[in-house]
């Protein structure tokens, strides 16, 4: 099933999703909302979501129409019961936008691919190659979803207006690739999950947790280090290989587990959020706590275990610079705000994020969809993807 969690109608027509009149902070649990409000303290430059909606229509590279508001969705009821087939099932969640960036810049400007009509097909070709490789993994995935960031501001932007503020606009090629990928995913029968005002990270965190709780196994496909915090038994990542290393790959990607994380960073995966809160995260434009570097943060976490313990025991911190910084209101607020911003939500309180897990079962598309996809591949000049997909679908049909 091809699905946008926003409740969109026809997903391929292409009108922009509008920002909900409800504040993105309202998506958070009430106790977190109160804490967020105390940290914001009426921060200057933080505009209400309704003001943003009135001023600007927000567009997406994956365009959806008829977006329902979060307020309306919160009044719906989740479907009862567990999804069939999730026990011992294998779910792959793809961080779509991150993978698009990786492919776009991986090909560079000299190795672009074009369709017979001259259109740039580099991103579409590369995405398809990775996705088919993932579908070819043995044992095969039972559930699969492409998770997307909708081009709308989130509660993190409202709480911290500079969140990701340093990032340049996405490449122009994304505007052309988005609608084509959307059509391809639809014809392949791949679920495409996205909610305006909600980051893909939080959707991945929520669906991962639900699937693990149902007894399944999860693979997150992304090079985003924020997902390190999700690593645990039953959940691993597949990441792009390092250019200077020869690593064993699966579907051209490198498996990364909880044990791999600990060996690399000397921390537990559940300490990663506290680590980022201390040192900051340049990718998200988070400064961290002044005077706390990577080595110092690891030493503090190895000694005190958690950020809360660090802040409660600043008198026991040996280095004066670290102690003074973490004792100050500025340092404490920076650490607490950073922790909230980098923490991936695992329990989104939105019925649309609690759809039945059988909505993301990986199944062969209809014969009509397959024929339409093969025709589209011919238009794009793709000669290899069709036979590979037909072989994958044949195997899936035999398993069914």
N, C-alpha and C positions, 0 to 999 in steps of 0.2 A: 504493500500500500504506500502510496505517495501522499504524505500528510504534512501539513504545517500546523503546529500546535496552536497557532493563533485562532484557529477556527476559520481559516480562509475558505472561500468558495473555489472558483476555478483558479488554480495556482499559476497558470501559464499566461494569463492575459496581460498582467504587468502594471496594474496601478499600485502606487506606493502605499505601504502601511502607515497609518497615522498614529502619532504618539498618544497614548491614553491620557485622558484628563485626570486620571488617578496618579498620584505621586508614585514613582518607582520605589521609594522607601517603604511604601505600604505593602510591598511584596515580602518584606522581612517579618520574622516573628516579632510580636509586640515588645518583648523585653529587649530585643536587639534594636528595635526602632527607638526606644527610649534612650538606650546607650548611644546610639548614633546621633540623636538630637543633642545630647549633652556634649558630644565631641565636636559637632558642627558649631554649636554655640552661635548660630546665626551668621555663619561664615559669609563674608562679603563675596559677591559675585555668584552666589549659588541661587539660581533662578528656579522657581517652581515649575514643575512639569507642565502645568496648564499654560504658563506663559510661553514656554518653549513651543507647545503645540500651536498656540495662536500665531506665533511668529514664523514658524518654519514647518514645511512638510518634509518628512524624513523619507528618503528613498533607500532602496536596498538593491544590491546586485542580483539578489534573488527576489523578484518582485511579487508581492502578494496583495490581494485586495480583500475588502470586507473584513478587516481586522476587528475582532471583538475586543472589548475592553477587559482589563484584568478584573474589574469590579464585577462584571457580569459573569466571568468565568468562575470566580470564587464562590458564586451562589449555586454552581452546578454540583452534582454529586459524582464521585468517582465510580467507575464500574466495579461491581462486586467480584470477589474471588481472585485467586492467582491465575496467571496466564498458563495455559497448557504448554508443556515442553520446556519450561524454564529450568526445572531441576536438572542439573548436569548439562544445561544448555550452554551455548557459547555465543556471547554477544560481542560484536565489534562496533565501536562508536568512533566515527571519524570526525576530527576537528577540521571541518571543511575549509574554512578560510585560511587556517594555518598551512594546510596542505597546498592550497592554491598559491600562496606566497612562495612556499618552498619550490614548487615546480616552476613558477614564473621566473624567479631569479636564478634557479638552477640551470635553466636553458640559456639565460643571458640574451644578449641582443643579436648575436651572430648565428645562433642555431635555432631560429624560429621556424615553426612549421606552418604551412599554409594549405588551405583547401584549394580545390581546382578553380574556384571562383576568386581566389586571392585573399580570403579572410584568414586572419591569424587563428590557428587552431592549437597552438602550443599548450595552453592550459587545459583545454578539453582533452587533448590526446594524453597528456601526462596524468591527469586525474583518472581517466579511464584505465590506463595501464596499472596504476597503483590499486584501484578498486578491484579490478579483475584478479590481480595477484592475491589480494586479500580473500576474495571469494574462492580462490583455488587452494587455500591453506587446507591441510589435512591434519586432524579431522576438520571438516568444513564448519564454518559458523552456522548456527541455527537462527540467529537474530542479527540484524544489521541496521545501522542508521547513519545517515549523513547529518551532522548537527551543525547548524549555521548560526552566525551572529546576524541578527536583523540590524539594519542601520538606524537604530534609535538609541537614545541615551538611557542609561540604566541607573539604578539607585546608587551605584558607585560614583557616577558623575555628579549626582545631586549632592552626595555627601562630601565629595572632594572634586571641585570643578576642574582641577588640573589633571585628573585621572586620564592617562594615556594622551594627554594634551600635546605631547611632543611628536606624536606620530604623523608622518606625512599622509596625504590623501592616497588611497590605494591606486595602483597603476590603472591607466585608461583601459588596458586590455581586460580588466575585470568586468567592465561594463558590457563588453561584447561576449565574454565567456559565460557570464552568469545565466542569462536566459537559455543558452544552448545546453549548459550543464543541467539546468532545471528540467528541460525537455528530455534529456538523456536519462536522468534519474527516474523520471516519470515512466518512460517506456521500459526501463529495466525493472520497474517495480520496487525501487529502493525508497524506503521511508526517508523523508527529509524533514528534520525537526527544528523548529525555531519559534520563539515567542518574542514579539516586540517588547523592548524594555528589559529583557532577560539575556544575560550573556550565555554563550554556548557552553562555557565552563560549568555554569550552574546546572544546565540541563544534563551535561555529561555526568556531573557529580550525583545528581538525583537519580538518573536512570541506572547508573552503575550501582548505586546503593540498593535500589529496588531489585535489580537483577541478582546481586549477591545475596540479598535476603531471601530470594526465591530459590537459592541453591545453585545458581549458575556461575559461570566464569566470564570475566570481562576483559577485553583488550581495548585500550584507548590509543588511537592512532594520532599522534601529535608530537611536535618537537617543543611544545610549551612546557617549561619547567614547573609551572604552577601545578601541573597534574601530579607532580611527585608526591604531594600530600595525600593523594588517593591510593597510593601503592599499598598493597596488603595481600595476604594469602587469597588467591582467587582473582586478583586484579593485577595486570601488568600493562606496560606501555609498549608500543612499537614506535621507534624513533628513527629518523634518518641517520645513516651511518656517518661517522666522522670522516672527513676527506683524507686525513693523514693516518688512518688506522685500517687494518684489515680485520673486520669483525664478522662473525657468523650472522647471517641475515635470514629473516623470514619475510617473504614477499618483498625482498629488497630493503627491508627495514630491520632495525636492530632491537631485539627484545630487551626490555629494561624492567627489572623486578625490584621488589622491596630490598632484597639482598644486594643487588647491584647498586642501589642508591646508598645503602649504608656503607658499602665498601668504598664508594666514591667520595662521600661527604663526611663520613664519620659520625653521622647522626641517624636517628630513627626517622622514618618517613613522616610520622605524626609530629615531629619537631620542625618540619620544613616551614610551616606557616610562621612559627615564632622566629625562625631564623630570618625569613624575608622581612618580617616586621622590624627587626633590629637593623639589618643592613640596607633595607630598601630594595627596590626593583626598578632598574632603569627602563626596562621594557614597558612598565606601566606608569612610569614617571612618579614613582614613590621614593622620597628621599631617605627614609629610614631615620635612625637616631644618630645625631651628630656624635662623632668620636667612636662609633662602633663599626669596626670593619669585619671582614669575613672571618678572619682568625679569631678575633675577640668574641664574636657572636657564638662561634662554635664552642669556645672555651667556656663561656657563660652557660650555654645550654648543657654542656657536658657536666658542669658543676651543679646547676640548679634545676635542670630538667625542662622547665617550662618558663615562658615569659612571665606569667603571673608570679611564680616563685622568685624570679629575678627582681621584679618590681617590689615584692614584699621583703626582700632581703638585701636592699642596696647597701646597707651598712656593712655587709660581709664581702662586698666587691673590693678586690685588692687594688686595682688600678684606679688612681684618683680621677683621671679623665673620664673613664667609663662611669664611675660612681657619681660624679657631679652631673654628668649628662642624664643618667637614668633617674637621679633624684629630682631633677628639675621638672616643673609642670610641662614645659615644652617637650622634653624628652619622653615623659610618660604618655602625653597625648599623642605624640608621633608614633610611638610603639603600638599603642592601643588602636589608633586609627588604621595604621598599616596592617595590623592583624585582621581587622574587620574587612579591609579591602581585598586582601590576598586570600582570605578563607573562601573556599569553594562551597557553595550551598549544596547540601546533600538531601534536603527535604523540602523542596519548593512546594509551598502551600497553594498550588494551583491545580484544579482538576484537570486542566489540559496537559499538565506535566505528570498526571497520574493515570494516563490512558492505559488500557489493558496492554500488557506486554506482548500479547499476540498480534498487536497492531504493527509490531516491528519484526515479525517473523520474516525470514528470508525465503522467498518462494519464487518459482519461475513465473514470469509474466505470461499473459495470454498470448495465443498464437498471433492475434492481430497486433499486439504490442511488439512482439518480436519482429514481425514483418516490417512494421513502421520504423523500428530501430535500425534494421539492416538497410533500409532505404536512406535513412539519415546518415548512416556511416558512409554510404556511397557518395552522398552529397559533400561530406566532409573529407573524403579521400582516405578514409580509414579502412585498410584492407586486413589487418591482423585481429582487430578486436572482435569482429563478428564470429569467426570460427571458435575463438576461445570462449566466448560467452555461451555459444550454443553447446559446447562441450560441458561447461559448468552447469547449465540448466538441465542437460540430460542426466548428469549425476544427481542433481537435486530431485528430479522427478523420480529416479529410481529409489532414492531414500524415502520419498513420500509414500 
